[in-house]
Amino acid sequence: MRTSDFGRAPWRLFLIQILVLAAIVITIKLYLPRHERTLAAQASIAREQKINALFHDSIEEDTSREVLVPLDGTMVKRHPWRLRTTFTSEAAESSLGVPNTSAVDFRGGQHLTWLGTSHKLEAAFDAGRLFCLTWEDLNTHHGEQVYDSEEQWRPY
């Protein structure tokens, strides 16, 4: 056994360990953040779809009537909407997840807001019963407020 061969093995193992460590660091620094961003984007798209589905499943349009409503400074004819179904705040949270904001008004009504990628949904509850859904486009800040009664409905 030569003395020069004896000292080479630890350097080879050291080099292999450095390469493995470098691969782990590169994975942690580059791949994992990209993967987390991808998962977050998929989650926000899914939340947006849930917001739209809950809103559209909860309302109905009265196609037999048209009303004049102000929209962008002009009067336009639109079909009024009303709530088709009322649900509890617990049902909304189970469907959409934890709301982004939650507030209680002076009468004890609960207002829950969910934000998606392009829409915001606010559900207003009085004594645990849904009485108003507000759906707003985050880009144009136009939306709809839909109540139990179609006489209270209004676009904005």
N, C-alpha and C positions, 0 to 999 in steps of 0.2 A: 504494500500500500504506500502510495506516494503522499507526501505531505501536501502537495498542491491540490490533489483531488479531494482531500478531506475538507478544505476550506470552501470549496465551490458549492456544495450542497446547501448550506444555509443561505447563501446569496440567491440561489435559484428559488428557494422557498420564500425568501423575503420579496423577491420580484413578483412571484405569483400572488402573494398576499397583497402587495401594492396594487396589482392589476384588478384583483377581486374587489378591493376597497374602492378603487376608482370607478368600477362598474356600478357599485352600490350607490356611491355619491351621485353619479350621473343619473341614475334611475330616480333617486329621491329629488334631485334638483330640477330635472327636466320632465320626466314622464309623469310623476305623481301630480304636480300642479296642473298640467295639461289635462290629465284624466279627471281631476276634481272640477275644473272649469267645464268640461264636457258633461259631467254628471249634473252640475248646477244648471247648465243651459237646458238639459233635458227636463229637469225638475220644474224650471220656470215655464217651459212650453207646456208641460202637463198641467201645471196650475192654471195657466191661461185657458187651456181647453176646458178644465173643470169649471172655471168661472163662467165662461160662455155657455156651457151646457146647463149649469144650474140656473142661470138667468133665463135662458130661452125655454127651459123646461118648466119654469115657474110662472110664466106669463102667458097670456093669450090676447090676441088682437081681435077687436070687434070689427070685422070686415063689412058689416051691414051699415055702419055709420061712418061719417067723416066729420071732423071738426076742424075749425080754423084755429091754428096756433101760431104764435109769433116764433120765428126761427131766423136768426141772423138778420134781424131788422125788417123782415117781410112776413106777411101772413101766408101760410101754406096750409093745404088740406092734408090731414093725416088721419089714419084710423087710430082710435084710442086703444090703449092697452089696459089690462087689469091683471091682478094676481090670479092665477089659476089655482094655486095651492099655497097654503101657508105651512110653514115648518118652524121648528124650534131652533134656538141658537145652537143647541147641542147637535141637532141634525146637520145644520150648516157647517159646524166645525168638523164633524165627522166626514163630511163630503169634501170640504175644501182645505181642511187642516187648520192650524192655529191662525187666527186673523193677525194682520199686520198692525192694526190699531183697534182699540176697544175704548168706548166712552159710554158714560151714563149721563142722561140728560136730567134736568131738574125734576121731572115727574117720575123718574126711575126707569125710563125707557133705555134699552141697551142698543148701541150702535156699533156694529162690527164691520170692519173694512178689510178686504183682501185685495192685494195688488198683483196683477199679472204683468206680462211683458208689455202689453198695449192697452189693457183695460183695468178699471178699478170697479169693484162691486162693493156697495155698502148695503147692509141689511139692517133695518131698524125694527126693533121688537118692542112691543108694549105688553107688559104682564106676561112675557115669555112667548107672545104670539107675533108672527111676522105681519107688519102692516105696510111696509114700504121697501122696495128694492130700487137702488140707484145704480145705474150702469153708466160708466163714463169712459170715453175714449181718451187715453192719456196724451195722445198727440194733438187732437183738436180741442179737447176739453168740452166736447159736446156729448150729450148723453140723453138718458131717459130716466124719469122718476115714475115708477109704477106702484100704484096703491091698490087697496082692496077694491075701491070703486073706480071705474073708468072716468068718472067726472073729475077726479083729482089728478089724473095722469097729465104729465107735461114733458115735452122735450126741451132741451136747453142746449 
